[in-house]
Structure formats: structure tokens, C-alpha cells
Amino acid sequence: MNEKELYRQKVQAKLDEWKAELDKLRARASAVGADARLGLNEQIHRLEAKVKEGEKKLAELANTSEEAWDSVKHGFESAWEALKASFKDAADKFKK
């Protein structure tokens, strides 16, 4: 397996982790009152958008040729780190 595929699997695993986290947050939101649920649902929608953005980035990565992989990897890593930080920030706000 090449470096690109291993990296893709790592990113996919993180996205799967985020999806599991979202499932937990949805369950938590369904257990609170209607007023609280409105705010929680807004946070869930933000997190869902981050997951979709991550899936888009992963698709872009998958479509990168082996020849272009090295030049694309650095830019992808920067974008991915920003996305991870954004997801973590939104998830942390949800937990408060």
C-alpha cells in the first residue's frame, strides 16, 4: 500500500470518528428539553457541515494522481488541520 492510500485511510478513520461523535451528540440532544435542543441542533448542524467538508477534502485527495501527491499533500494537511481544529472547537462548545 502506498503512502497516499495509507494517508487516505487515516483521514477516513478520523471522519468515521467524527460521525460517531455526531451520533452521540444527536442522542444527547434528543434527551434534553425543546429549548435546549434548538441550540444543540444548531451546533450539530455546524458539526455536520465540518464532516461534509472533510468528506469533500478526502474526495479531492482520492482524485489526486500519484505524481501530484507530494505537491498536494502539504496543502491538504494544512486544510485538514484547520478543519480538525474547527470540528474540535464546535464539539467543545456543544459539550458545555
N, C-alpha and C positions, 0 to 999 in steps of 0.2 A: 504494500500500500504506500502511495506517495505522500509527501508532506501536505499537499493541498487537500487530499482526502482525509487525512488524519485531523487536520485543522477544521475541515468542514464538519466532521463528526463531533469535535469538541464544541463547536458553535451550536450544532443541533442539540447536543446534550444540555447546554445551557438554556436554549429555548424551551426544551421539554421541561426543565426545572421551573422556568418561569410560568409555563402553562399549569403545572401542578400547583404552584403558589397561587395563581389566579383562581383555581378551583377551590382552594382552601378559603380564600378571601370571599368568594361568592357564597360559600356555605356560611361563613361568619356573617355576611351581610344579610342573608335570609333569616338569621336568628335574632336580628335587632328590630326595634320599632320602626315604623314608617318614616318618621322624620330623620332618624339616624341613617336609615337605608338610602335615602336620597343622596346624602353626602358620600356614603360609601360607594354607591353605584357610580357616582361621578369619578371617584378615584379608580374604580375597576375599569371604567371606560378608558381612562388615561393609560392604565397598565396594558390593557388590550391593544391600544394603539402602539405601544412600545414593542409588544410582541410581534405585531404585524410588521412594524418597521424592521425588526430583527429578521423576520422571515424574508422580507424583501432583500435585505443585505445578504442573507445566506443564498438566495436565488442568484443574485448578482455574482457572488463568489463562485457558485457552481458553474456559471456560464463563462467563467474566465478560462482562457486557454492556459495550458501548462507553460507556454512561452511567456505569457504576460503575468503569470502568478507572482513572481518575485516583485515586480514593479507595483502590482495591485495590493499585495499583502500589507504593506506599510499603511497605506491609506485606509484599507479595510480595518486594520487593527485600531487605528485612531478613532474611526467612526464607531466601531464596536465598543470600545472602552467608554466613549461618551454615552452610548445607548445603555450600557450596563449601569453606569452611574445614575443616569436618568431613571431607569427602572427601580434601582435601589432606593433612590430618593422618594419616588412616588410610593413605593411599598412601605417605606418607613413612615411616611405621613399617614398611610392607611392604618398602620398599627397603633397610632397614638390615640 
